[in-house]
Amino acid sequence: MYRYDEFDRDFVSARVAEFADQVDRRLAGQITEDQFRPLRLMNGVYLQLHAYMLRVAIPYGTLNARQMRMLAHIARTYDKGYGHFTTRQNIQYNWPALSDMPAILADLASVEMHAIQTSGNCIRNVTADHFAGAAADEVADPRPYAEILRQWSSVHPEFSYLPRKFKIAVTGADRDRAAIQVHDIGLHLKKDGAGRLGFAVYVGGGQGRTPIIAKKIRDFLPEEHLLSYTTAIMRVYNLHGRRDNKYKARIKILVHETGTDEFARQVEAEWSSLKDGQLTLPAADIRAIEAYFAPPPLVARPEGDEALMLARLDSRSFSEWLDQNVVTHRNPDYAAVTISLKGIGDAPGDATDEQMDGVADLAERYAFDEIRVSHEQNLILPHVARADLEAVYDELVRIGLATANANLITDIIACPGLDYCALANARSIPVAQEISKRFAALDRQRDIGELKLKISGCINACGHHHVGHIGILGVEKKGAELYQITLGGSGDENTSIGEIIGRGFGPEEITDAIETIVETYLALRNAPTERFIDAYRRLGPQPFKEALYVGEVRAA
């Protein structure tokens, strides 16, 4: 993984010192909250409902054991003993004191971490496939390109004050595990007919108040032009993006109102003056960054299959975990492990300090000192010998992270909602907890099969409800919480935006409504192997509406 050079260290250290002075002046009353707000946002500090919140960057979701232990230390020392992993592959702390922020940032800097550009109208944390470098279906590891984009975009003088926040995602496989089509820029790393590496470029995707699927504006961009072409996109957006209305300020609105063809024409015109200039990436520089992401020394471990066969016979729960949370690695003696942060009845994405320390120990002992954060709010050990999977599982059981529910209905994505967020209209966490308890039986979950359920507490869609197979949006109506359901969303290579199914449900009704939807699907699927999303696309919304709103649909 990437290691800071002298520039990185000096840059982050200077930012910590600068922000420490700003915090001191705020605490002394020398600057107002309005004056302090843009300064703290540049350093990842939000003011939530009850306290300040700190969002820490985990670039493209990759970190090592030393960094994970530091995250545990911060949770234990400055917060309430836990952290919340987010859909941007970051971590948030909900209860730190403002006076402690400089010390937290200094601790982060000591392990090559920071909170820069995790908020504000700038280019945010670049995200990537959480199985990058391990996936059997990968064309190439997308993380070196994410790192190149991180270095280029950090405090970029031209793009630090954009019309609105800006998000980039990169994937290196045909199976999109980074949701690139709901990002401002989505990059699909691929090879052309001659075997050259490059990108299909998508622009103008996003969720929130106006969900839009990104448009492909270039089928193949050679890798050396990554920065020049991205700069051209950013310049067109920075020039023409709305600054008079924050609800229309995202690039998705600009692309929609300008038209895909015209927007692409403007980008190509801007790029024509950049494409062979100083932003062209020399092949040697790309390969130098790639060297930081060289795969670990995966020595042959052929004893794994026999060991797993015997262990399966001894433990049904281990066998179920293998089936659900372990995926194929590019090396047949290894596997990638999903560590679910969605225990039954738990707050999705939360991990305690002890659990973070435990994951750090596992990474050091069994996973070549590497951990990933997925945009689905889970942790990943990307390189585990199959012969070591039983030992990993036993340790996950000990620390309470062995839930075998990856990609099942209880593997719920949820934002913090009204329990923490000042923007939220409704609670998300209690709804997620109640649904996970209702569907707690693993046999039932596995019978239902793959089902992406996602919950947002407001229209900003931090819980990605628009691209949930089942999405739940919390709204406020006449002072009460109400939950609106969408069906048919997806954030993979076949991206779709969920359809609103009808009127909303109260907090005491929403879990029953989800169960009705699931039971309708089970009754109508054409085979046990037909996934919910495929059945919905075949059936359409009508049978689900009829089941949810008995009598209302016919009366209408």
C-alpha positions in Angstrom: 0.0 0.0 0.0 1.0 3.6 -0.5 3.5 5.1 2.0 3.9 8.8 2.6 6.9 10.6 1.1 8.6 13.7 2.6 6.1 16.0 0.9 3.1 14.1 2.3 4.5 14.2 5.9 5.3 17.9 5.8 1.9 18.7 4.2 -0.2 16.9 6.7 1.9 18.1 9.7 1.6 21.7 8.5 -2.2 21.3 8.2 -2.5 19.8 11.8 -0.6 22.8 13.2 -2.7 25.3 11.2 -5.9 23.7 12.4 -4.7 23.6 16.0 -4.3 27.4 15.9 -7.8 27.8 14.3 -9.4 25.6 17.0 -7.6 27.6 19.8 -8.9 30.9 18.3 -12.5 29.4 18.1 -12.4 28.2 21.7 -11.1 31.6 22.8 -14.0 33.3 21.0 -11.7 35.1 18.6 -13.6 33.8 15.6 -17.3 33.0 15.3 -18.9 29.7 14.4 -19.7 31.1 11.0 -16.1 32.1 10.5 -14.9 28.7 11.8 -17.3 26.6 9.8 -15.4 26.6 6.4 -12.1 26.0 8.3 -13.3 23.0 10.2 -15.0 21.5 7.1 -11.7 21.6 5.3 -10.5 19.3 8.1 -13.4 16.9 8.2 -15.1 18.4 11.3 -18.9 18.6 11.2 -21.3 20.0 13.8 -24.0 17.3 14.2 -27.1 17.2 16.4 -25.4 16.6 19.7 -21.7 17.1 19.2 -18.9 17.6 16.7 -18.3 14.8 14.3 -14.9 13.9 12.7 -14.6 12.1 9.4 -11.3 10.5 8.8 -10.1 9.7 5.2 -9.3 6.1 4.3 -8.1 6.5 0.7 -9.7 3.9 -1.6 -10.6 2.0 1.6 -7.1 0.6 2.2 -5.3 0.6 5.5 -2.9 -1.5 7.6 -3.0 -2.9 11.1 -1.0 0.0 12.6 -3.6 2.4 11.2 -6.5 0.3 12.4 -5.1 0.3 15.9 -4.8 4.0 15.8 -8.5 4.3 14.8 -9.3 2.0 17.8 -7.1 4.3 20.0 -9.0 7.4 18.9 -12.4 5.7 19.6 -11.2 4.6 23.0 -9.5 7.8 24.0 -11.5 10.6 22.5 -14.9 9.1 21.7 -17.3 6.6 23.2 -15.4 3.5 22.3 -16.6 2.9 18.7 -16.3 4.3 15.2 -18.7 4.3 12.2 -17.4 3.1 8.8 -19.2 4.9 6.0 -20.3 4.3 2.4 -17.3 6.5 1.3 -14.9 4.0 2.7 -14.1 6.4 5.6 -14.6 6.3 9.3 -16.6 8.8 11.4 -16.4 9.6 15.2 -19.6 11.0 16.5 -18.6 12.3 20.0 -15.2 14.0 20.0 -14.7 17.3 21.8 -13.6 20.2 19.6 -10.7 20.8 22.0 -9.4 17.3 21.2 -9.5 17.6 17.5 -5.8 18.8 17.1 -4.6 15.9 19.2 -6.7 13.4 17.2 -5.3 14.8 13.9 -1.8 14.6 15.3 -2.3 11.0 16.2 -3.6 10.3 12.7 -0.7 12.0 11.1 1.7 9.7 13.1 0.3 6.7 11.1 0.0 8.5 7.8 -3.7 9.4 8.0 -5.7 12.6 8.0 -9.1 14.1 7.6 -8.4 16.5 4.7 -11.1 16.9 2.0 -13.5 14.6 3.7 -16.0 17.4 3.6 -16.5 20.7 1.7 -17.0 21.6 -1.9 -13.9 19.8 -3.1 -12.9 16.4 -4.6 -13.6 13.9 -1.8 -12.1 10.6 -0.9 -11.6 8.6 -4.1 -13.2 5.2 -3.7 -12.5 1.8 -5.3 -13.5 -1.9 -5.4 -12.9 -3.3 -1.9 -11.5 -6.5 -3.5 -9.0 -4.6 -5.6 -5.8 -6.5 -6.1 -7.4 -9.8 -5.0 -10.4 -10.3 -7.2 -10.3 -13.2 -9.7 -12.2 -11.2 -12.3 -10.0 -8.1 -12.2 -8.3 -6.7 -15.3 -5.9 -4.6 -13.2 -5.8 -3.2 -9.7 -7.6 0.2 -9.7 -5.9 1.5 -6.5 -2.8 2.9 -8.2 -5.0 5.2 -10.3 -7.1 6.1 -7.3 -3.8 7.1 -5.5 -2.7 9.2 -8.6 -6.0 11.0 -8.4 -5.7 11.5 -4.6 -2.2 13.1 -5.0 -3.4 15.3 -7.9 -6.6 16.4 -6.2 -5.2 17.1 -2.7 -5.6 20.9 -2.1 -5.8 21.4 -5.8 -5.7 25.2 -6.2 -8.2 25.2 -9.1 -10.7 22.7 -7.6 -10.7 23.4 -3.9 -13.9 25.5 -4.1 -16.2 23.8 -6.6 -19.9 24.5 -7.0 -20.5 21.4 -4.8 -18.8 18.3 -3.4 -17.3 16.0 -6.0 -16.9 12.2 -5.8 -14.9 9.8 -8.0 -14.9 6.0 -8.0 -12.7 3.5 -9.8 -13.3 -0.2 -10.6 -11.0 -2.7 -12.3 -13.4 -5.5 -13.2 -16.5 -5.9 -15.3 -18.4 -6.7 -12.1 -18.8 -3.2 -10.6 -18.3 -3.3 -6.9 -17.6 0.4 -6.6 -21.0 1.8 -7.8 -19.2 4.0 -10.4 -22.4 4.9 -12.2 -23.7 6.9 -9.2 -20.6 9.0 -8.9 -19.7 12.4 -10.3 -17.0 10.6 -12.3 -16.9 6.9 -12.6 -13.9 5.1 -14.1 -14.0 1.5 -15.4 -10.4 0.3 -15.8 -10.2 -2.0 -18.9 -8.1 -3.1 -21.8 -8.6 -2.2 -25.5 -8.2 -4.6 -28.4 -4.4 -4.0 -28.4 -4.1 -4.9 -24.7 -3.5 -1.3 -23.6 -4.9 -0.2 -20.2 -7.3 2.7 -20.0 -10.8 3.7 -18.8 -14.4 3.9 -19.8 -15.4 7.3 -18.4 -18.8 8.0 -16.8 -19.9 11.4 -15.7 -22.9 12.9 -14.0 -24.1 10.2 -11.7 -25.4 10.7 -8.2 -28.1 10.1 -5.7 -29.6 12.6 -3.3 -32.6 14.8 -4.1 -32.3 14.1 -7.9 -30.9 10.6 -8.5 -29.3 10.2 -11.9 -27.3 7.4 -13.5 -24.0 8.6 -15.0 -23.5 8.9 -18.8 -20.6 7.3 -20.6 -18.7 10.1 -22.4 -15.7 8.0 -23.5 -15.5 4.3 -24.1 -11.7 4.2 -23.8 -9.3 6.7 -22.4 -5.6 5.6 -22.4 -4.2 5.5 -18.9 -1.6 8.2 -19.6 -4.4 10.7 -20.1 -6.2 10.1 -16.8 -5.3 13.5 -15.2 -5.6 15.6 -18.3 -9.1 14.3 -19.1 -10.2 14.5 -15.5 -9.0 18.1 -15.4 -11.0 18.9 -18.6 -14.1 17.5 -17.0 -13.5 19.5 -13.8 -12.9 22.7 -15.7 -16.1 22.4 -17.6 -18.0 21.8 -14.4 -16.2 24.5 -12.4 -17.0 27.0 -15.2 -20.7 26.1 -15.8 -21.8 24.4 -12.6 -24.6 26.3 -10.7 -23.4 28.3 -7.7 -26.7 30.1 -7.1 -28.7 27.0 -6.0 -27.0 24.2 -4.0 -29.8 21.8 -5.1 -28.8 22.2 -8.7 -25.0 22.6 -8.2 -23.9 19.0 -8.7 -22.3 18.0 -12.1 -25.2 15.6 -12.7 -27.6 18.6 -13.1 -25.1 20.3 -15.5 -24.8 17.1 -17.6 -28.6 16.6 -17.6 -29.4 20.2 -18.6 -26.5 20.6 -21.1 -27.1 17.2 -22.7 -24.6 14.3 -22.7 -23.4 14.9 -26.3 -22.8 18.7 -25.8 -21.2 18.1 -22.4 -18.9 15.5 -23.9 -18.1 18.0 -26.8 -17.1 20.7 -24.3 -14.9 18.3 -22.4 -13.2 17.1 -25.6 -12.6 20.7 -26.6 -11.0 21.6 -23.2 -9.0 18.4 -23.3 -7.6 19.2 -26.8 -5.3 21.8 -25.2 -4.3 19.5 -22.3 -3.9 16.0 -23.7 -0.2 16.1 -24.7 1.0 18.6 -22.0 2.4 18.3 -18.6 -0.5 16.4 -17.2 0.3 13.4 -19.4 1.3 10.6 -17.1 4.7 9.0 -18.0 4.5 5.2 -18.0 7.4 5.1 -15.5 5.4 7.2 -13.0 2.4 5.0 -13.3 4.5 1.8 -12.8 6.2 3.5 -9.8 2.9 4.0 -8.1 1.8 0.5 -9.0 4.9 -0.8 -7.2 3.4 0.4 -3.9 0.4 -1.9 -4.5 2.4 -5.0 -5.5 0.6 -8.2 -4.4 1.9 -9.8 -1.2 4.1 -12.9 -1.5 1.3 -15.5 -1.7 3.2 -18.7 -1.1 1.6 -22.0 -2.0 -0.8 -23.4 0.6 -2.4 -26.4 -1.1 -3.5 -27.9 2.2 -6.3 -25.5 2.5 -9.0 -27.4 0.6 -8.6 -30.5 2.8 -8.6 -28.5 6.0 -11.8 -26.7 5.0 -13.5 -29.9 4.1 -12.9 -31.3 7.5 -13.7 -28.1 9.3 -17.1 -27.9 7.4 -18.0 -31.3 8.8 -17.2 -30.2 12.3 -19.1 -26.9 12.3 -22.2 -25.9 10.5 -21.8 -22.2 11.5 -18.3 -22.1 10.1 -19.6 -23.8 6.9 -22.3 -21.2 6.5 -19.8 -18.3 7.1 -17.5 -19.8 4.4 -20.4 -19.9 1.9 -21.6 -16.4 2.7 -18.6 -14.2 3.6 -15.7 -15.8 1.7 -15.1 -15.1 -2.0 -12.7 -16.5 -4.6 -9.2 -15.0 -4.8 -7.1 -14.7 -8.0 -4.7 -17.3 -6.3 -6.6 -20.6 -5.7 -4.9 -21.2 -2.3 -6.3 -17.9 -1.0 -9.6 -16.2 -0.4 -10.9 -12.7 0.4 -13.0 -12.4 3.6 -15.8 -10.0 4.3 -16.0 -9.1 8.0 -19.6 -8.1 8.5 -20.3 -5.0 10.6 -24.0 -5.9 10.5 -24.5 -8.1 13.5 -28.1 -8.9 14.3 -29.6 -5.9 16.1 -26.4 -3.8 15.8 -26.0 -0.4 14.2 -24.8 -1.0 10.7 -21.1 0.0 10.1 -20.2 0.4 13.7 -17.1 -1.3 15.3 -15.9 -1.0 18.8 -12.3 -0.2 19.7 -11.8 -3.8 20.8 -13.1 -5.1 17.5 -10.9 -2.8 15.5 -7.9 -4.0 17.5 -9.0 -7.6 16.9 -9.2 -7.0 13.1 -5.8 -5.4 13.2 -4.4 -8.5 14.9 -6.0 -10.7 12.2 -4.6 -8.6 9.4 -1.1 -9.0 10.8 -1.3 -12.7 11.5 -3.2 -13.9 8.5 -3.7 -11.2 5.8 -0.3 -9.7 5.0 -1.1 -6.6 7.1 -3.8 -5.3 4.9 -7.5 -4.3 5.6 -10.1 -2.8 3.3 -13.3 -0.8 4.1 -16.1 -1.5 1.6 -18.6 1.0 0.5 -21.2 -1.4 2.0 -19.9 -0.6 5.4 -18.0 -3.8 6.1 -14.3 -4.7 6.5 -12.4 -6.9 4.2 -9.3 -9.1 4.7 -8.3 -9.4 1.0 -5.5 -12.0 1.1 -6.2 -15.0 3.5 -4.8 -18.5 2.9 -7.7 -20.9 2.7 -5.8 -23.1 5.3 -6.1 -20.2 7.8 -9.8 -19.5 7.3 -10.9 -21.6 10.3 -8.5 -19.7 12.6 -9.7 -16.4 11.3 -13.3 -17.4 11.8 -12.7 -18.5 15.4 -11.1 -15.2 16.2 -14.0 -13.3 14.6 -16.4 -15.3 16.8 -14.4 -14.2 19.8 -14.7 -10.5 19.0 -18.3 -10.7 17.8 -17.7 -10.2 14.1 -18.6 -13.6 12.6 -22.1 -12.8 11.3 -22.5 -14.8 8.1 -24.7 -12.4 6.2 -22.7 -10.7 3.5 -25.1 -9.7 0.6 -28.1 -11.0 2.5 -31.1 -9.0 3.8 -29.5 -8.2 7.2 -26.4 -6.8 5.5 -28.1 -3.4 5.6 -26.5 -0.2 4.6 -27.7 2.7 6.8 -26.7 6.3 7.5 -26.6 7.5 11.1 -29.9 9.2 10.6 -31.7 11.4 13.1 -29.9 9.8 16.1 -26.9 11.9 15.1 -27.3 13.9 11.9 -28.6 17.5 11.9 -29.8 17.1 8.3 -31.9 13.9 8.9 -35.7 13.8 8.9 -36.0 10.3 10.5 -34.1 7.6 12.3 -32.2 5.0 10.3 -30.4 2.9 12.9 -33.5 1.7 14.8 -35.2 0.7 11.6 -32.2 -1.3 10.5 -31.9 -3.0 13.9 -35.6 -4.0 13.8 -35.5 -5.4 10.3 -32.3 -7.4 11.1 -34.0 -8.9 14.1 -37.1 -9.8 12.1 -35.0 -11.6 9.6 -32.4 -12.9 12.0 -32.8 -16.6 11.2 -29.9 -17.5 8.8 -31.8 -20.3 7.1 -34.5 -17.8 6.1 -32.0 -15.2 5.0 -30.2 -17.7 2.7 -33.5 -18.9 1.3 -34.3 -15.3 0.4 -30.9 -15.0 -1.2 -29.0 -11.9 -2.3 -30.9 -8.8 -1.4 -29.5 -5.3 -1.0 -31.5 -3.3 1.6 -30.4 0.3 2.1 -31.8 3.0 4.4 -31.3 6.8 4.4 -32.6 9.2 7.0 -33.1 12.1 4.5 -33.1 12.9 0.8 -29.3 13.3 0.8 -29.2 9.5 0.4 -26.0 8.8 2.4 -27.5 5.3 2.9 -27.7 4.8 -0.9 -31.4 3.9 -0.7 -31.9 4.9 -4.4 -29.7 1.9 -5.5 -31.0 -0.6 -3.0 -33.0 -3.6 -4.3 -35.2 -2.4 -1.4 -34.6 1.2 -0.4 -36.1 3.0 2.6 -36.1 6.8 2.8 -37.0 8.5 6.1 -39.1 11.6 5.6 -41.0 14.0 7.9 -44.7 14.5 7.6 -46.6 16.7 9.9 -43.9 16.4 12.6 -43.9 12.6 12.4 -41.4 10.1 10.9 -42.5 8.4 7.8 -40.7 5.8 5.7 -41.0 5.7 1.9 -40.1 2.5 0.1 -38.4 2.2 -3.3 -37.9 -1.1 -5.2 -35.6 -2.2 -8.1 -32.5 -0.1 -7.4 -29.0 -1.5 -8.1 -25.5 0.0 -7.8 -23.6 -2.6 -9.9 -22.8 -2.7 -13.6 -26.5 -2.8 -14.3 -27.3 0.3 -12.3 -30.9 1.3 -11.8 -32.7 3.8 -9.6 -35.4 2.4 -7.4 -39.1 3.2 -8.0 -41.2 4.8 -5.3 -43.8 2.1 -4.6 -46.5 4.1 -2.9 -47.4 6.0 0.3 -45.0 5.8 3.2 -45.2 3.8 6.4 -44.9 4.8 10.0 -42.1 3.5 12.2 -44.3 0.8 13.7 -45.3 -0.4 10.1 -42.1 -0.4 8.1 -40.7 -3.8 9.2 -44.0 -5.5 8.4 -44.0 -3.8 5.0 -40.6 -5.1 4.2 -41.7 -8.6 5.3 -44.7 -8.3 2.9 -42.4 -7.4 0.0 -40.1 -10.3 0.8 -42.9 -12.8 1.1 -44.4 -11.6 -2.2 -41.1 -12.1 -3.9 -40.7 -15.6 -2.5 -44.2 -16.5 -3.7 -43.6 -15.2 -7.2 -40.0 -16.0 -8.0 -39.7 -18.5 -10.8 -36.9 -20.6 -9.1 -35.1 -20.5 -5.8 -32.1 -19.1 -7.7 -33.9 -16.1 -9.0 -32.6 -13.0 -7.1 -35.0 -10.4 -5.8 -33.7 -7.8 -8.3 -34.2 -10.1 -11.2 -37.7 -11.1 -10.1 -38.6 -7.4 -9.6 -37.4 -6.5 -13.1 -39.4 -9.4 -14.5 -42.6 -8.7 -12.5 -42.6 -4.9 -12.2 -44.0 -3.0 -9.2 -47.7 -4.1 -9.5 -47.7 -7.3 -7.4 -45.7 -5.6 -4.7 -48.1 -2.6 -4.6 -51.1 -5.0 -4.5 -49.6 -6.8 -1.5 -48.6 -3.7 0.4 -51.7 -1.7 -0.2 -54.5 -4.3 -0.1 -57.7 -2.7 -1.5 -56.1 0.7 -2.2 -54.7 -0.3 -5.6 -57.9 -1.8 -6.8 -59.9 1.2 -5.5 -57.6 3.6 -7.3 
